[in-house]
Amino acid sequence: MNKSILNFINKTAEQSITRNDNGPDFYSGLAGQAWFLFHAGLCLNNKKWIKAAELKINKALLEMELIPSEKKAGFYEGSSGIIATAIILADKMKSKKLLNRSLNLWDQEFIKIFTSTDSEDIFTGWAGSILSFAMVWHLIPTKVRKSQAKIIKSWLDAEIPKRGFLTQELGLAHGYAGIAMALRCFSYLEQWKPGLRIANFLEKYIDQNFNSNLRGWESSQINNHSIESWCNGSAGIIIARRSSGGKFNSSTIPEAIKHKLFERVHDKKIDEIPFCHGHTGFLVALELLSKKKNIGPEIIPVKSYRQGLINGHDGVAYYYLNTIMQMPLVLAGIKGKES
């Protein structure tokens, strides 16, 4: 591994340990820090980081009550994502105490959170709950899983025709790409054809709005974020589609995006590095399209430490851990299959 990259990972982990002031969530708070610190400790054989990860995820579970009710259902900013992260880490850590605690919370809170939201995206809404469910599907007791899956299907059958989709956004974070990814992951595991049909419908709509001249989606230019961004743009749409097993309706779309992303990762003017709006998100999408690792230049943040897995330096360091061992792509979805 490049020495400067290794130094960056070490420095980021040590700084991450000392920061607990960004809330409990996965996007920029304790749960995301715990995810990074555990995998960094596992890769680099650092027991201190693994212990810090356990402390942070326990603290995140305690602070879930601070999350506004309208965000609780989400994966990235909600309680469902925090509990799912705790379950996965507890299993990896072989911590029975943490596993029992998080599974009990899941049993008590998940359905209540899922069915009480008016939001639909993966950040704060019901799609985030479904994505969380898919991620811990293999770890939930069978009786609980079957009961909750039945409720999810019944709720979606009733609510989607009644509500429709409120968002007009297409991207991963707040739009159709993230919703389709969550539905596809859940439906593949549950072998639920209605969910796959909805995912296909949403993905077809996304593809129909592709602008070949821009090599992206015009509607993704939200809040001055780039057209290629992870949150709203083509990088996130690529990650959502490829990490859940979906296919594009035209082969020209991923090919056009691949060329555009290649230009972006070699653009020396890029000063935004983290996943959400920057270089790291572009790299992950480009690697999924190219099926190759280390495809772009290594860029290390030079600014002072910014806490956060998706919008901070923890996520950049997590990405570079891939040069040591394969990291799970919890930054998007789980690998599903096209039905």
N, C-alpha and C positions, 0 to 999 in steps of 0.2 A: 504494500500500500504506500502511496505517496506520503512522505513524512509530514508535509504541511496539512494533508487531509487528516491524518492520524492526530496531529496536534489540535486541529480544529474540533474533532470529535471529543477528545479528552477535555479541552477547555469548555466546550458547550455543556458536557455532562456535569462538570464541576460547578458551572454557573447555574445550571438548571436545578441542582440540588438545593441551592440557597434561595430560590425564588418560589414563593407560594401565593403571590398576590394578584393572580389573574382569574380567579374563580375556579370552579371544579370541573369544567367541561373538557371535552376531547379536543376541540378546535384550538384553543389557546391556553387552556388551564391545566389543572392537576392531572386529569385522566390522560391527556396527551403526553404530558411530561413523564408520567409513570410508564406509558407504553414505550417511549424512547429510552428511558433509563434502564428498563429491564432488558431490552434487546441490546443496548450498548454494553451492559454488564455481562450479558451472555456471550456476546461476540468477543469481548476483550478481557473476559475472565476477571471482572471487577465486582467482588461481592458487595462492596460499599454502595455501588450504584443500584444493584438489585435490591438491597435493603431499603434504599431511598425510594425506589419505585413502589415497594410494598407500603411504605409509610404514606406516600402521596396518594395512592389509590384508596387507601382507607380514609384519608382526609377528604378526598373527593366524595366518597359515599356519605360522609358526615355532612358535607356542605351542599348536598343536592337540594335541600330545602330552600336554598337561596335562589334557585333557578325560577324565573317567572313561570307561572302556570301555562302561559301560551307557548312556551318553548320546551316544556318537559318531554314531549313525545320524540323530539329530534335525536338523531345520532350524534351529530357534531357539537350541538350546543345544548342538548337535553339530557334528561335523567336516564332514558333508555340506553343511550350510548355509554354513559358512565358505568351503569350496572353491567352491560355487556362486556365492556373493557375489563372490569373487575373479575368477571367470571373467567374470561380467557386467561388473564394474567395469573389468577389463583390456580388454574389448572396447570399452567406452565411452571409456576413456582412450586407446585405440589404443596400448597398451603391449604390444608383442610379447613382451618378456621376462617380464612378469607373466602374460600369457596362456599362454605355453608352460609356465611353471612350474605354473600352476594346472591346466591340462589334463593334464599329466603326473601330477600328484597325483590328479586325478579318475580317470584310467585305472588307476592303481596301487591306489587305496584304496577307491573307491566300492562295488564289489560286495562286497568283504571286510567293509566296515562294515555294509552293508545286510543281508547274510545272517547276521550274527553277533549280532543284537540280539534280546532277549526283550521289548523295549518296542514299543508300537504307535502311540503318538501322534505328532503332528507336532513336538512339542518335543524329544523324546529318542529316538523310535522309528522304525520302518520307514516310517511314513507321512511323516515328515520327509524321509527319503531320496527317496521318490517325488516329493514336492513339489519338492525340490531338482533332481531329474532333469528334471521338467517345465519348470522355470525356465531351465535351460541346454540344453534339448532342441535348440534351433536353433543352438547354438554348439559342440556336441560333434561331432567328426568322424563322418561317416555310418557308417563301419564300426564304430566304438566304440559309437555310439548303438544301432545295430541289435542288436549282441551283448548289450549291457547290458539293453535292453528285453526281449529274449527270456528272459534270466535272471530279470528281475523278474517277468514273467508266469508263468513256470514255478514260481517260488518262491511267489508268491501263490496259484496254483492248488493247490499242495501244502499250504501252511501254514495258510491261512485255514480250510479245512474241518477241519483237525486241531486247530488252536488255538482257533478261534472268536475272540471278542473279549473280552479280559480286563477292560477298563475298564467301569465302569458310568456314567461321566460322559458328558454330552451335548455339551459345549462345544467351542470351537475349539482351545484349547490342549492339552487332555489327553483329549478325548473324541471321540464319533462325528462331530461336525460337521467337525473338522479332518481326520479319517481320510477321510470322504466327499469333502471338498474335494480332498485329495491324489489320491485315486483318480480323481475326475472329471477333474481337470487332466491327469493322465497318460493316462487312457483316451481322452480326446478327441483328444489329439495322436497317440496310437498307434492310434486307431480300434478300441479293444479293448472289445467289448461286455460281457464278464464283469465288468470293472471298473466299468462304468457301472451294471450291475445291482446290484452290491454297494452302490455309492454311493446308488442309489435306495432300496434296502432300509433303509440306515442313516438316510437323511433322512426316510423315512416313519415310522420308529420315533421319531425326534426329534419330528416333528409330532404324533404320537399322544399324546405326553407333555406337550404344551403346556397350560398352565393359563390358561384364559380369564379367570378372576377375577383372577389375579396379573398377567395380560398378560405372561407369561414362563414360565420353567421353574423349578419349585420346587427341583429338584436342583442348580440352578446357584448356590445360596447356600452356597458352600464357603469355609471359612476367613474368614467374615464379609465376603466380597466381595459387592457388590451384585448383584441379580438381572439387572441390565443389563450387567454387565462384559464387556469384550473377551475376557478369558481363559476364563471359564466360563459367561458368561451370554448374553443375547439379542443384544447388540451383536456379539459374536464369531460367533454362529450366523448372523446376518444377513450379516455380511461374508464368511463362508465360503461361504454359499449363493450370494450375488450375484456374488462375484468368481470363481466357478468355473462359473457358468452354470446352477446348479441352480434348481429351482422348488419353491415350497411347495405342499403337497397341499391347502391351503385358503387362499383369499385373505384370510380374516379374520385369519390369523396375522400377516403383515407389517403389516397395517393397524393391528392392536392394538398391536404393538410400536412402530410409528411414532409413535403418539399418546403412548405411555409414554416413549419416548426424547425426544420434543419437550418433555415436562414436565421430564425430567431435565436437559437441556442448559440450561434456563432456571431451574433450581433454584439459587438464590444460596447455598445451604448447602454445595454441593459444594466440597470442599477438595482432592480428589485429581484431578490434571490429566492425567498421562500415559496412554498408550494402555491399558495392561493393566487398570487398575481404575477409570479416571477419564473425565473430560470429553471428551478427545480421541477415545477409542474410541467414545463415544456419538455424537459428531459425524460420524465417518466412516460409521458404520452408518446414521445418519439421512439423510445425503446420498445414500447408495446407494439407500435406500428412496424418497426424494423426487425423486431425479434432479436435484437442485439443489445449487449450491455456496453457501458462506457462509450457511448456514441458521440457525446458532445464534450466540449472543454470543461475541465473542473474549475468551478468558480466558487470561491469561499467568501462569505460575507466579511467585509472589512469594518463595518460599523459595530458599535457596542452591542452586546448580547440583547436579543429580543426574545422574550419568552413566548413559546407557542410551538405546537407540532405542525399546524397547517399554515399559520401566518408568522412563524418565527424561526429561530435558528435550530431548535430541536429537530424540526422536520428535515432541514437541510442535512444535518448530521446523520439523521436516520437514513436518508437516501444513500449517503456515502458508506453506510455500514454494509450495503449490498456488495461492495467490493471485497468484503471478507466472507460473508455468507448470505444466502437468499433470505430476504426479509418478507414477511407476509404483507400483502398489499391491502392492509386495513385502511389505507388512505382513500380507497374507493369502495370496492365491494368484495365479493368472493367469486371465485371462478365457477360459473355455471356452464350450461351447455344449451346450444340452440335446439329447441324441440322440433 
